[in-house]
Amino acid sequence: QVQLQESGGGLVQPGGSLRLSCTVSGSIASTNNMGWHRQAPGKQRDLVASIAWGGGTQYADSVKGRSTLTFDNAQNTLLLQMSSLKPEDTAVYYCNLGTSRKHYWGQGTQVTVSA
C-alpha cells in the first residue's frame, strides 16, 4: 500500500519562497508519474507540476519559470521548490502518485501567501 506524507506548507509573504515535500512509503515500483496539484476555495483541483518516470517534467503556466520539481531517489521524496510567490498561489497543495491501476493522494498541505 502506497502512502504519501506531505510537508512544507505554511504562511509565506508575497515574493517569498517555500519547498513542499512529499515522502512516499510503500512500493513505488509500478509508478508512472508523481506530481503536485492545488485547490483554492471554491475552485477545482488543478495540476501544478508533474514528473513522469522515464520522461520529463511539466509545469502549469501559472508557475512556470518560478517552480522546480524534483524527485530525491535516496529519500523517496518529491520536492516542489516555488519562488516569487503570489497571493493567487494560496491553496491546499496535494501530492499525487499515479500507477497503471490507480492514483494515490496525500492529505494536503495549506499554503497561504499573504502580507
Secondary structure, DSSP 8 states (H G I E B T S, - for coil): --EEEEE--EEE-TT--EEEEEEEES--TTEEEEEEEEE-TTS--EEEEEEETTS-EEE-TTTTTSEEEEEETTTTEEEEEE-S--GGG-EEEEEEEEESS-EEE---EEEEE--
